[in-house]
Amino acid sequence: MIFPVGAVLVGLLFIRLFVKLKQLICVLTGIAWIGYAVYEYLMYARVLCTGECNIRVDLLFIYPALLILSVLSLILYFFKSRKVRSKV
């Protein structure tokens, strides 16, 4: 049950990056992570899954999407912070 809470924390981290960078992809990544946490909680609570949910094919699409969004946001963050450091 701790995993949805972890996903919310990751989502909040990306929303914090949005506040710092003002880049739309960061807030989209944060919303995606928080949406994933809600989705997982609903799966855990058996709202979206009423029976056997051992084989989760949906995660084959969700995990790569979260990974791509997260990597793009982090790359953007590191490039923006690198530009700020070089100006100083």
N, C-alpha and C positions, 0 to 999 in steps of 0.2 A: 504494500500500500504506500510505501515511501516514494515509489518511482513517479507517480503523478505530481507529487510535491516537488521533486527534483526538476521535473520538466517545467513547472511554473517558475521556479527560481532561475532556470536558464532563460526562459522567456522574459522575465523581468530584467535580466542582465542585458539582453538585446534591446529592450525598450530603453534602458539606461544609455546604451550606446546611441540610440536615436536622439535622445535628449542632448547628448554631447556633439554628435556629428550632423544632425538634421538631414539624414539620408533615409529615404523612404524604405529601402530594403531592410534596414535594421528594425524598423517597427513592424514590417511584414514578417520578418523572422520571429520576432517576439510574439506576435499574435499567433503565428503558426505553432510555436512551442506551447503556448497556453491553450490553444485549441486542441492540440494533441493530448495535453494533460487532462482536459475535460473529457475527451473521447475515451482515454484509457480508464478514467474513473467510472464512466458509464459502462464500459465493458466489464470492469471489476464488480460493479454493483449489479450486473446482469440485466441492465436496462436494454442495452443494444444486443446482447447475446443471451439467449434464453436457455441454450443447451450446451453442447460440446463446442467449446471455442479453443481447442488445443491447437488447431492448425490455423494460423492467422496470416492468410495470404495478403490481407490489407497492409500489413507491415512491410511487404516487399515494395510498396509504393510510398508509404509514409516515411520510412527511415531514409531512403535516398533523397527525398524532397527536403527533409529537415537538414540532412547533411549538406546538400548543395546550398541551401539558403544560409546556413550557419557559416560555411566556408567563405561564401561571397561577402557576407557581412564582416567577418573577421579580416579578410584581405583588404576590404575597404577601410576598416578601422586602422590597420597597420600602415597603409599607404597615406592616409590622412594624418596620422600622428607623426609619420616620418617627415612629411612636408612641413609640419609645424616645427619640428625640431631643427630642420635645416634652415628655416627662416630666422631662428633665434641666434 
